[in-house]
Amino acid sequence: MLVLCFAIAGGAFATVPPILLGKLVDLVLPLQMTEMIGWLVAAVFFAFLGKVIFESLQEFVQVKIGLDIITDMQLTAFRKLHRAPMSMFATTPRGDILFRLTHDVEAIQNLNSTVIPRFLQQFLGAIAAFVAVIAIYWPAAVVMLAVFVIYLGPSYLLGRKVRKLSEVQRNMLADLYAHMQESIESIRLVRTFVTEEREAETQSVKLNAWKKFAIYAALISKVNWRLGNLMQVASPGVVMLIGGMAVWQDEISIGTLVACIGFIPAMFLPIRSLAENALMIQQAIPALQRIFEYFHLPEEQAEGLPAVGTVKGELQMENIWFAYPGTEAQVLRGVSLHVQAGQHIGIVGASGGGKSTLIQLLLGLYTPEQGTVLVDGKDMNTHDRNSFRLQVGVVSQETFLLNSTLRHNLLYARPDASPEELDAAVKASGLGEFLDSLEEGYETIVGERGLKLSGGQRQRVALARAILRRPPVLIFDEATSSLDGETEERVQEALEQLMPGRTTITIAHRLVTVRDADEILVLDHGVVAERGTHEELLKLQGQYHRLYTAQYSELEKEGAV
């Protein structure tokens, strides 16, 4: 409402100069009222001053409101993404997601900060000018309205064309952004296989395809702009023609005609603004649509579900069937698992058997197509999954670290941990010696994805995170598979110190890490092929026996036979 009031006031002040110009021509100059010229000049000056003040206030308020709205839009989309199912991230390139949250929002922001405030001023100013022209000489108002209506038809058709092209452009730019991000993130792979030229060629092809659309859209936008200019040039001529005839017939005065012509720029400013900014407007529309798509993303779970409470550690998975979204192959087929509180379960098997998928289902990152996941007897489909995840410590093969300080990465799992608890977790994880060797200690920047740290150091950071959380449930997803023998042994010792009294699930490629587990499951092509203790599985002479003897025949051949 405040914006509208300021804009109306600015538009009202904008109508004063043409009216005073008409009075100058009709009264002041013919009657040689020289003492009035100074007053007229002062009135015009104060009219322009009032126009500038109210329009500036309107722009300030409107831009602030617009930025608040855009900020809320971006934050809403960001939050919706964090509550979206994992299947969305499995099927959508990260580059496209980031493009929507940055460049699409930027396109909307540019429209809000430049086009919309001025257009509102110009539109209300045009209405005020139109009303003034109707009051002093209505035929001129009819002529200008007719010109405006004639312009709307082709402008609308051209605008639709530009909007479709802009929509394709936004998608092409998102694809470009995704490829650039992927290529930069995989720079080690690119350098290793010497595919720099191939990557550059792929980017060149995408850029050239986008450029063709961009040029085409710009040309159509310029046609719209030229058409608006033509109408603005034609209007004064038509008004002069009919107005001049009216002056000759003494229907109106010369001052009235001059005032009408003076109102023409104000009446056509909205048209000119739309024509000049047609491309920006048409680009913002598909950008707004792309952002709104995220507002309607499905959520991983419904809001308001009850929490699981304090987890004791009993975990059950009953008759689990699952296939990843967009695929038909069943990764898990009728898998069942029952872990008692405080028990240690090992899961082994060949790659692609479904081991990590089983853990993702347990954590609620995906929902099984069939079967149930129970925590302390509570169905995770009807309880808040986050309340369970908060009580789980996960150490995976690929530890993701933020490009921030070591302290920030360690405290990510539990920001409210005390300095004493942090120091204890670092010591327990075996990270103390490394920390002492750093000049900046906890304030050391670890680099993008922790690239300044070795694999073993990153694993120890992940272990320290798990220790800080003090969870009743621990999950080790091939936590030591990428480490050398000496480092693996040290990390494994630290892991074993963390296990007592906690429910632990260990996914392992190296079977020595699960040899002491209370029960071991062998997954093969999505089914539980074998289960039992280490000794029981060796006696079966089945898959576990073959895997174990293949890895450790030189070390324990006698005990394996």
C-alpha positions as CSV (number, residue, x, y, z in Angstrom):
1,M,0.0,0.0,0.0
2,L,2.9,2.4,0.8
3,V,4.5,1.6,-2.5
4,L,1.2,2.4,-4.3
5,C,0.8,5.7,-2.5
6,F,4.3,6.8,-3.3
7,A,3.9,5.8,-7.0
8,I,0.6,7.6,-7.3
9,A,2.1,10.7,-5.7
10,G,5.0,10.6,-8.1
11,G,2.6,10.1,-11.1
12,A,0.6,13.1,-10.0
13,F,3.6,15.3,-9.8
14,A,4.6,14.1,-13.3
15,T,1.4,15.6,-14.8
16,V,2.2,19.1,-13.6
17,P,4.9,20.2,-16.1
18,P,2.9,19.5,-19.4
19,I,-0.1,21.4,-17.9
20,L,2.1,24.3,-16.9
21,L,3.7,24.3,-20.4
22,G,0.2,24.6,-21.9
23,K,-0.6,27.6,-19.6
24,L,2.7,29.2,-20.7
25,V,1.8,29.0,-24.3
26,D,-1.9,30.0,-23.9
27,L,-1.6,32.7,-21.2
28,V,1.8,33.8,-20.1
29,L,3.4,34.4,-23.5
30,P,0.4,35.9,-25.4
31,L,-0.3,38.3,-22.5
32,Q,3.3,38.9,-21.8
33,M,2.9,38.0,-18.1
34,T,6.7,38.1,-17.5
35,E,6.3,38.1,-13.8
36,M,4.6,34.6,-14.0
37,I,7.5,32.9,-15.8
38,G,9.6,32.7,-12.7
39,W,6.7,31.2,-10.8
40,L,6.1,28.7,-13.6
41,V,9.8,27.7,-13.6
42,A,9.7,27.2,-9.8
43,A,6.5,25.2,-10.1
44,V,8.0,22.9,-12.7
45,F,11.2,22.5,-10.6
46,F,9.2,21.6,-7.5
47,A,7.0,19.2,-9.5
48,F,10.1,17.4,-10.7
49,L,11.6,17.4,-7.2
50,G,8.3,15.9,-5.8
51,K,8.3,13.3,-8.6
52,V,11.9,12.3,-7.8
53,I,11.4,12.1,-4.1
54,F,8.2,10.0,-4.2
55,E,9.6,7.8,-7.0
56,S,12.8,7.2,-5.0
57,L,10.8,6.3,-1.9
58,Q,8.7,4.0,-3.9
59,E,11.8,2.3,-5.5
60,F,13.4,1.9,-2.1
61,V,10.4,0.3,-0.4
62,Q,9.6,-1.9,-3.4
63,V,13.1,-3.1,-3.9
64,K,13.4,-3.9,-0.2
65,I,10.1,-5.8,-0.3
66,G,11.1,-7.6,-3.5
67,L,14.5,-8.6,-2.0
68,D,12.7,-9.9,1.1
69,I,10.4,-12.0,-1.1
70,I,13.3,-13.3,-3.2
71,T,15.4,-14.1,-0.2
72,D,12.4,-16.1,1.3
73,M,12.0,-17.8,-2.1
74,Q,15.6,-18.9,-2.2
75,L,15.5,-20.0,1.4
76,T,12.3,-21.9,0.9
77,A,13.7,-23.7,-2.1
78,F,16.9,-24.5,-0.1
79,R,14.9,-26.0,2.8
80,K,12.6,-28.0,0.4
81,L,15.8,-29.5,-1.2
82,H,17.1,-30.5,2.2
83,R,13.8,-32.3,2.9
84,A,13.4,-33.8,-0.5
85,P,13.8,-37.6,-1.0
86,M,17.3,-38.8,-1.9
87,S,15.9,-40.1,-5.2
88,M,15.7,-36.5,-6.3
89,F,19.4,-36.0,-5.9
90,A,20.1,-39.3,-7.6
91,T,18.4,-38.2,-10.8
92,T,19.1,-34.4,-10.8
93,P,22.5,-33.0,-11.7
94,R,24.0,-30.9,-8.9
95,G,24.9,-28.3,-11.4
96,D,21.2,-27.8,-12.3
97,I,20.3,-27.6,-8.6
98,L,22.9,-24.9,-8.0
99,F,22.0,-23.0,-11.1
100,R,18.4,-22.7,-10.0
101,L,19.4,-21.5,-6.5
102,T,21.8,-18.9,-7.9
103,H,21.4,-17.9,-11.5
104,D,17.6,-18.3,-11.7
105,V,17.2,-16.4,-8.5
106,E,19.6,-13.7,-9.9
107,A,17.4,-13.4,-13.0
108,I,14.4,-12.8,-10.8
109,Q,16.3,-10.4,-8.6
110,N,17.4,-8.3,-11.6
111,L,13.8,-8.0,-12.7
112,N,12.8,-7.0,-9.3
113,S,15.5,-4.4,-8.7
114,T,15.5,-2.7,-12.1
115,V,12.3,-3.4,-14.2
116,I,9.4,-3.7,-11.8
117,P,9.9,-0.5,-9.7
118,R,10.3,1.7,-12.8
119,F,7.5,0.0,-14.6
120,L,5.1,0.7,-11.7
121,Q,6.1,4.3,-11.7
122,Q,5.8,4.6,-15.5
123,F,2.5,2.7,-15.5
124,L,0.9,4.9,-12.9
125,G,2.4,8.0,-14.6
126,A,0.9,6.9,-17.9
127,I,-2.5,6.5,-16.3
128,A,-2.3,10.0,-14.8
129,A,-1.2,11.4,-18.1
130,F,-4.0,9.6,-19.9
131,V,-6.6,11.0,-17.4
132,A,-5.1,14.5,-17.9
133,V,-5.3,14.2,-21.7
134,I,-8.9,13.0,-21.5
135,A,-9.7,16.1,-19.4
136,I,-8.1,18.6,-21.8
137,Y,-8.7,16.9,-25.2
138,W,-10.2,13.4,-25.3
139,P,-9.6,12.7,-29.0
140,A,-5.9,12.8,-28.4
141,A,-6.3,10.2,-25.6
142,V,-8.3,7.9,-27.9
143,V,-5.6,8.1,-30.6
144,M,-2.8,7.2,-28.1
145,L,-4.9,4.4,-26.7
146,A,-5.5,3.0,-30.2
147,V,-1.8,3.1,-30.9
148,F,-1.1,1.2,-27.6
149,V,-3.7,-1.5,-28.4
150,I,-2.2,-1.9,-31.9
151,Y,1.2,-2.4,-30.3
152,L,0.0,-5.0,-27.8
153,G,-0.9,-7.7,-30.4
154,P,2.5,-8.2,-32.1
155,S,4.3,-7.5,-28.8
156,Y,2.4,-10.3,-27.1
157,L,3.2,-12.8,-29.9
158,L,6.9,-11.8,-29.9
159,G,7.0,-12.0,-26.1
160,R,5.6,-15.6,-26.2
161,K,8.3,-16.5,-28.6
162,V,11.1,-15.0,-26.5
163,R,9.7,-16.7,-23.4
164,K,9.9,-20.1,-25.0
165,L,13.4,-19.4,-26.2
166,S,14.4,-18.2,-22.8
167,E,13.0,-21.4,-21.2
168,V,15.2,-23.5,-23.5
169,Q,18.1,-21.1,-22.7
170,R,17.8,-21.5,-19.0
171,N,17.8,-25.3,-19.3
172,M,20.8,-25.2,-21.6
173,L,22.7,-22.9,-19.2
174,A,21.9,-25.3,-16.4
175,D,23.3,-28.1,-18.4
176,L,26.4,-26.0,-19.1
177,Y,26.8,-25.2,-15.4
178,A,26.4,-28.9,-14.5
179,H,29.1,-29.9,-17.0
180,M,31.5,-27.2,-15.8
181,Q,31.0,-28.3,-12.2
182,E,31.4,-32.0,-13.0
183,S,34.5,-31.3,-15.0
184,I,36.2,-29.2,-12.3
185,E,35.3,-31.7,-9.6
186,S,36.8,-34.5,-11.5
187,I,40.0,-32.6,-12.5
188,R,42.2,-35.4,-11.2
189,L,40.4,-37.9,-13.5
190,V,40.7,-35.4,-16.4
191,R,44.4,-34.9,-15.8
192,T,45.0,-38.7,-15.3
193,F,43.4,-39.7,-18.6
194,V,44.6,-36.5,-20.5
195,T,41.0,-35.5,-21.5
196,E,41.4,-31.8,-21.2
197,E,40.7,-31.2,-24.9
198,R,37.7,-33.5,-24.9
199,E,36.2,-31.7,-21.9
200,A,36.9,-28.3,-23.6
201,E,35.3,-29.6,-26.9
202,T,32.2,-30.8,-25.0
203,Q,31.9,-27.4,-23.3
204,S,32.4,-25.6,-26.7
205,V,29.6,-27.6,-28.3
206,K,27.2,-26.8,-25.4
207,L,28.2,-23.1,-25.5
208,N,27.7,-22.7,-29.2
209,A,24.3,-24.3,-29.1
210,W,23.3,-21.9,-26.3
211,K,24.8,-19.0,-28.2
212,K,22.6,-19.6,-31.2
213,F,19.5,-19.6,-29.0
214,A,20.7,-16.4,-27.2
215,I,21.3,-14.6,-30.5
216,Y,17.9,-15.6,-31.8
217,A,16.1,-14.5,-28.6
218,A,18.0,-11.2,-28.6
219,L,17.0,-10.5,-32.2
220,I,13.4,-11.0,-31.5
221,S,13.6,-8.9,-28.4
222,K,15.2,-6.1,-30.5
223,V,12.3,-6.4,-33.0
224,N,9.9,-5.8,-30.1
225,W,12.0,-2.8,-29.0
226,R,12.0,-1.3,-32.5
227,L,8.3,-1.7,-32.8
228,G,7.8,0.2,-29.5
229,N,10.0,3.0,-30.7
230,L,8.0,3.2,-34.0
231,M,4.8,3.5,-32.0
232,Q,6.3,6.2,-29.8
233,V,7.5,8.2,-32.9
234,A,4.2,7.7,-34.7
235,S,1.9,8.9,-31.9
236,P,3.1,12.6,-31.8
237,G,2.6,12.8,-35.5
238,V,-1.0,11.6,-35.4
239,V,-1.8,13.8,-32.3
240,M,-0.3,16.8,-34.1
241,L,-2.4,16.1,-37.2
242,I,-5.8,15.9,-35.4
243,G,-4.8,18.5,-32.8
244,G,-3.6,20.9,-35.5
245,M,-7.0,20.5,-37.3
246,A,-8.7,21.2,-34.0
247,V,-6.6,24.3,-33.4
248,W,-7.5,25.6,-36.9
249,Q,-11.2,25.0,-36.1
250,D,-10.8,26.8,-32.8
251,E,-11.8,23.7,-30.9
252,I,-8.7,23.8,-28.7
253,S,-5.9,26.2,-28.0
254,I,-2.3,25.8,-29.0
255,G,-1.4,25.4,-25.4
256,T,-3.7,22.5,-25.1
257,L,-2.1,20.8,-28.1
258,V,1.3,21.5,-26.7
259,A,0.2,19.9,-23.3
260,C,-1.1,16.8,-25.1
261,I,2.1,16.4,-27.0
262,G,4.0,16.9,-23.7
263,F,2.0,14.0,-22.2
264,I,3.0,11.5,-25.0
265,P,6.4,10.5,-23.6
266,A,4.9,9.7,-20.2
267,M,2.1,7.7,-21.7
268,F,4.5,5.6,-23.8
269,L,7.2,5.1,-21.1
270,P,5.6,1.8,-20.0
271,I,5.6,0.5,-23.6
272,R,9.2,1.6,-24.1
273,S,10.3,0.0,-20.8
274,L,8.6,-3.3,-21.7
275,A,10.2,-3.3,-25.1
276,E,13.7,-2.4,-23.7
277,N,13.5,-5.1,-21.0
278,A,11.6,-7.7,-22.9
279,L,14.5,-10.2,-22.9
280,M,15.1,-9.7,-19.1
281,I,11.4,-10.2,-18.4
282,Q,11.0,-13.3,-20.6
283,Q,14.2,-14.8,-19.0
284,A,12.8,-14.2,-15.5
285,I,9.5,-15.9,-16.2
286,P,11.0,-19.4,-16.8
287,A,13.5,-18.8,-14.0
288,L,10.6,-18.1,-11.7
289,Q,8.9,-21.3,-12.9
290,R,12.0,-23.3,-12.3
291,I,12.3,-22.0,-8.7
292,F,8.6,-22.7,-8.1
293,E,9.1,-26.3,-9.1
294,Y,11.2,-26.8,-6.0
295,F,8.4,-25.3,-3.8
296,H,6.4,-28.4,-4.8
297,L,9.0,-31.1,-4.3
298,P,7.8,-34.1,-2.3
299,E,9.3,-34.4,1.2
300,E,11.2,-37.3,2.5
301,Q,8.7,-37.7,5.4
302,A,5.6,-36.0,6.6
303,E,6.0,-33.2,9.2
304,G,4.9,-33.8,12.8
305,L,5.8,-37.4,13.1
306,P,6.6,-38.6,16.6
307,A,10.3,-39.0,17.6
308,V,11.7,-42.5,18.3
309,G,12.9,-41.4,21.7
310,T,16.1,-42.5,23.3
311,V,17.4,-45.4,21.1
312,K,18.4,-48.6,22.9
313,G,19.8,-50.1,19.7
314,E,17.5,-52.9,18.6
315,L,17.3,-52.8,14.8
316,Q,15.0,-54.9,12.5
317,M,14.6,-55.0,8.8
318,E,11.9,-57.4,7.6
319,N,11.5,-58.7,4.1
320,I,13.1,-55.6,2.4
321,W,12.7,-55.2,-1.4
322,F,14.2,-52.2,-3.1
323,A,15.1,-50.9,-6.5
324,Y,16.7,-47.4,-7.1
325,P,14.4,-44.8,-8.7
326,G,14.5,-45.0,-12.5
327,T,15.7,-48.6,-12.6
328,E,14.0,-51.9,-12.6
329,A,16.7,-54.1,-11.2
330,Q,16.0,-55.1,-7.6
331,V,19.0,-54.3,-5.5
332,L,17.6,-56.0,-2.4
333,R,15.2,-59.0,-2.5
334,G,13.5,-60.1,0.7
335,V,16.4,-59.2,3.0
336,S,15.7,-59.5,6.7
337,L,18.0,-58.5,9.6
338,H,17.6,-58.4,13.3
339,V,20.3,-56.8,15.5
340,Q,19.9,-56.9,19.3
341,A,20.9,-53.8,21.3
342,G,24.7,-53.8,21.8
343,Q,25.3,-56.5,19.2
344,H,27.9,-56.3,16.5
345,I,26.8,-57.4,13.0
346,G,29.1,-57.7,10.0
347,I,27.8,-57.5,6.4
348,V,30.1,-58.8,3.6
349,G,29.8,-59.8,0.0
350,A,30.9,-59.0,-3.5
351,S,30.6,-55.4,-4.8
352,G,27.0,-54.6,-6.0
353,G,25.5,-57.1,-3.6
354,G,23.4,-54.4,-1.8
355,K,25.4,-53.8,1.4
356,S,25.6,-50.0,1.3
357,T,22.0,-49.9,0.0
358,L,20.8,-51.8,3.1
359,I,22.4,-49.1,5.3
360,Q,20.8,-46.3,3.4
361,L,17.4,-47.9,3.9
362,L,18.1,-48.4,7.6
363,L,19.0,-44.7,7.9
364,G,15.8,-43.8,6.0
365,L,17.6,-42.2,3.1
366,Y,15.4,-44.3,0.9
367,T,12.1,-46.0,1.5
368,P,11.8,-49.7,0.7
369,E,9.3,-50.8,-1.9
370,Q,8.3,-53.6,0.4
371,G,9.1,-54.5,3.9
372,T,9.5,-52.5,7.2
373,V,12.4,-51.0,9.1
374,L,12.0,-51.0,12.9
375,V,14.1,-49.2,15.5
376,D,13.4,-50.5,19.0
377,G,10.2,-51.9,17.6
378,K,9.0,-48.6,16.1
379,D,8.2,-48.4,12.4
380,M,10.4,-45.8,10.7
381,N,7.7,-45.0,8.2
382,T,5.5,-43.6,11.0
383,H,8.3,-42.0,13.1
384,D,10.7,-39.1,12.6
385,R,13.8,-40.5,10.8
386,N,15.9,-37.5,11.9
387,S,15.3,-38.3,15.6
388,F,16.9,-41.7,14.8
389,R,19.8,-40.3,12.7
390,L,20.7,-38.0,15.5
391,Q,21.6,-41.1,17.5
392,V,23.7,-42.8,14.8
393,G,27.4,-42.5,14.2
394,V,28.4,-43.2,10.6
395,V,32.0,-43.7,9.4
396,S,32.0,-44.4,5.6
397,Q,34.6,-45.2,3.0
398,E,34.3,-41.7,1.5
399,T,34.5,-39.1,4.2
400,F,33.2,-35.7,3.1
401,L,34.9,-32.7,4.7
402,L,34.0,-29.1,4.3
403,N,36.4,-26.5,2.9
404,S,36.8,-25.0,6.4
405,T,38.8,-25.4,9.6
406,L,39.5,-28.8,11.2
407,R,37.5,-27.6,14.2
408,H,34.4,-26.8,12.1
409,N,34.6,-30.3,10.5
410,L,35.0,-32.1,13.8
411,L,32.2,-30.2,15.4
412,Y,29.8,-30.6,12.4
413,A,28.1,-33.6,14.1
414,R,27.8,-31.9,17.4
415,P,28.4,-28.1,17.4
416,D,27.7,-27.8,21.2
417,A,30.5,-30.1,22.2
418,S,32.8,-28.6,24.9
419,P,36.6,-28.1,24.2
420,E,37.3,-31.0,26.6
421,E,35.0,-33.3,24.7
422,L,36.5,-32.3,21.4
423,D,40.0,-33.0,22.7
424,A,38.9,-36.4,24.1
425,A,37.4,-37.4,20.8
426,V,40.5,-36.3,18.9
427,K,42.7,-38.4,21.2
428,A,40.4,-41.4,21.1
429,S,40.4,-41.3,17.3
430,G,44.2,-41.3,17.1
431,L,44.2,-37.8,15.5
432,G,46.1,-36.1,18.4
433,E,49.6,-36.7,17.0
434,F,48.6,-35.2,13.6
435,L,46.9,-32.3,15.3
436,D,50.0,-31.5,17.3
437,S,52.1,-31.3,14.1
438,L,49.9,-28.6,12.6
439,E,51.0,-25.0,13.2
440,E,47.4,-23.7,13.3
441,G,46.0,-26.7,15.1
442,Y,42.2,-26.8,15.0
443,E,42.1,-23.7,12.8
444,T,43.9,-25.4,9.9
445,I,41.9,-25.3,6.7
446,V,41.5,-28.8,5.4
447,G,40.8,-27.9,1.7
448,E,38.0,-28.7,-0.7
449,R,36.6,-32.1,0.3
450,G,39.6,-32.4,2.8
451,L,42.1,-32.8,0.0
452,K,44.9,-31.4,2.2
453,L,44.5,-34.5,4.5
454,S,45.5,-38.0,3.7
455,G,42.9,-40.8,3.5
456,G,43.7,-42.0,7.0
457,Q,43.5,-38.6,8.5
458,R,40.1,-38.0,6.9
459,Q,38.9,-41.3,8.3
460,R,40.1,-40.3,11.7
461,V,38.2,-37.0,11.5
462,A,35.1,-39.1,10.6
463,L,35.7,-41.3,13.6
464,A,36.2,-38.3,15.9
465,R,32.8,-37.0,14.7
466,A,31.2,-40.3,15.6
467,I,32.8,-40.3,19.0
468,L,31.7,-36.7,19.7
469,R,28.1,-37.7,19.0
470,R,28.3,-40.5,21.5
471,P,25.7,-42.6,19.6
472,P,24.0,-45.8,20.7
473,V,24.3,-47.1,17.1
474,L,27.4,-47.2,15.0
475,I,27.7,-47.9,11.3
476,F,31.0,-48.5,9.6
477,D,30.6,-48.6,5.9
478,E,33.9,-50.0,4.6
479,A,35.6,-47.4,6.7
480,T,39.1,-48.8,6.2
481,S,39.0,-50.3,2.8
482,S,40.9,-47.5,1.0
483,L,43.7,-47.3,3.6
484,D,47.1,-49.0,3.6
485,G,47.8,-51.8,6.0
486,E,49.4,-49.8,8.8
487,T,46.9,-47.0,8.7
488,E,44.0,-49.5,8.5
489,E,45.3,-51.3,11.6
490,R,45.4,-48.0,13.6
491,V,42.0,-46.9,12.5
492,Q,40.6,-50.3,13.2
493,E,41.9,-50.2,16.8
494,A,40.2,-46.9,17.3
495,L,37.0,-48.2,15.9
496,E,37.1,-51.3,18.2
497,Q,37.5,-49.0,21.2
498,L,34.3,-47.2,20.3
499,M,32.2,-50.4,19.8
500,P,31.6,-51.8,23.4
501,G,28.1,-51.1,24.6
502,R,26.9,-49.9,21.2
503,T,24.9,-51.6,18.5
504,T,27.4,-51.8,15.6
505,I,27.0,-52.7,11.9
506,T,30.2,-53.1,10.0
507,I,30.2,-53.4,6.2
508,A,33.5,-54.8,5.2
509,H,35.4,-55.8,2.1
510,R,38.3,-57.1,4.2
511,L,36.9,-59.8,6.3
512,V,39.3,-59.5,9.1
513,T,37.4,-56.4,10.3
514,V,34.3,-58.5,11.0
515,R,35.9,-61.7,12.2
516,D,34.9,-61.0,15.8
517,A,31.3,-59.9,15.0
518,D,28.4,-61.6,16.8
519,E,26.8,-62.4,13.4
520,I,28.0,-62.0,9.8
521,L,25.6,-61.7,6.8
522,V,26.8,-62.6,3.3
523,L,24.8,-60.6,0.7
524,D,24.9,-61.9,-2.8
525,H,22.9,-60.1,-5.6
526,G,20.4,-58.7,-3.1
527,V,19.7,-61.7,-1.0
528,V,21.2,-63.1,2.2
529,A,23.2,-66.1,1.0
530,E,24.7,-67.0,4.4
531,R,24.6,-65.9,8.0
532,G,26.4,-67.0,11.1
533,T,29.5,-66.4,13.1
534,H,33.0,-66.4,11.6
535,E,33.6,-70.0,12.6
536,E,30.2,-71.2,11.5
537,L,30.5,-69.6,8.1
538,L,33.9,-71.1,7.5
539,K,32.5,-74.6,8.3
540,L,29.8,-74.1,5.7
541,Q,32.5,-74.1,3.0
542,G,30.4,-71.6,1.1
543,Q,30.8,-68.0,-0.2
544,Y,32.2,-66.7,3.0
545,H,34.8,-69.5,3.0
546,R,35.8,-68.7,-0.6
547,L,36.1,-65.0,0.2
548,Y,38.1,-65.5,3.3
549,T,40.5,-68.1,1.9
550,A,41.0,-65.8,-1.2
551,Q,42.1,-62.9,1.1
552,Y,43.9,-64.7,3.9
553,S,44.9,-68.1,2.7
554,E,48.5,-67.3,3.3
555,L,47.9,-66.2,6.8
556,E,45.3,-68.7,8.1
557,K,45.2,-71.5,5.6
558,E,45.3,-74.2,8.2
559,G,42.4,-72.7,10.2
560,A,40.3,-72.1,7.0
561,V,40.5,-75.7,5.7
